[in-house]
Amino acid sequence: MREPVLAITELTVQYGGIRAVDGASFQVAEGELVAIIGANGAGKSSTLRAIAGLAPVAGGDILLDGVSIRGVPAHELPRRGLALIPEGRRVFADLSVLDNLYLGGYSRPREEIAGDLRQVYELFPILRERSHQAAGTLSGGEQQMLAIARALMSRPRILLLDEPSLGLAPVIVQQVFSLLRHLRERGVTILLVEQNARLALEAAERGYIMHTGRIVLSGPARELAKNPEVRERYFGTA
Ligand code: ATP
C-alpha cells in the first residue's frame, strides 16, 4: 500500500475544558480527495487547524509523508508541503491578484515561480484576466478561487480546505466543486472539510463522518452517499 501523505492518529484537540476533537484517526493517500463531513461544531475545523499548527493538540500524532509535524510551528508548515485554505478564504484584499499569487509561492525557488504561475492561470483563466485588480474587488467565488490558486502556488503535498462552499451562491458553489474535481483528476492531494455533505461526497473518493469530535463512519464516498442514515442526517432536504 502507498504510504499516506497525511496520517492522523488519535488526534485530540482541547480548548481549555472543551474537547473539540476526541481521538480522531484518518488518512489521505497521494492523489486522493478525502472529505470530512459533519454538523456544525462537530470538530471539523479544529481538526484542520490542528493539522496546520493553529489549534492546540492535546494528544495523538500528525504524520506528513511519514514524519511527525505535531508541534511544528504553523509558519514552518507551508515549506513542509502543507497548505491550508481557511474558512472565509481571506485573501489580501488590498493587494493585486498577482501579488496574492506571488505571496503563495514565497517558499518556492525563484526560477520556478513563472512556471507555477502559468499553470495556475491555466486552471483559473479568470485570475489572469483580473491579475492587476485588487483582490478585495473580486466576487466571493473569485476570492475562493484565488485562495485555492494561492495555495497551489506553493506546490503543496496536500491542500487542506475548510468549508469552501460557505457563504457562496449555489451556482458558484458548483463551480468551486467542479474545480475540486478537476484538481483531483490532476492528482492534487486534498483534504476537504464540508458541511455540504452531498457535494463533498460527490467530489471525494473517500469520506469520514465526524460527530462530536469523533470519526463515527468512514468509507468510499459513493457508499457513504448511498447510506440512508448519512442521507437523513447530513443531506438536508435538498
Ligand atoms: P463549524 O462548521 O461550525 O466550523 P466544526 O465542525 O468545524 O464546525 P469546530 O469549529 O472545530 O467544529 O468546533 C468544535 C467545538 O470546539 C465546538 O464546540 C466549538 O465551540 C469549539 N471551539 C472551536 N474553536 C474554539 C476555540 N478557539 N476556543 C474554544 N472552543 C472552540
Boltz pocket constraint, residues with backbone or C-beta under 6 A from the ligand:
constraints:
  - pocket:
      binder: B
      contacts: [[A, 15], [A, 18], [A, 19], [A, 20], [A, 38], [A, 39], [A, 40], [A, 41], [A, 42], [A, 43], [A, 44], [A, 45], [A, 46], [A, 47], [A, 195]]
      max_distance: 6.0
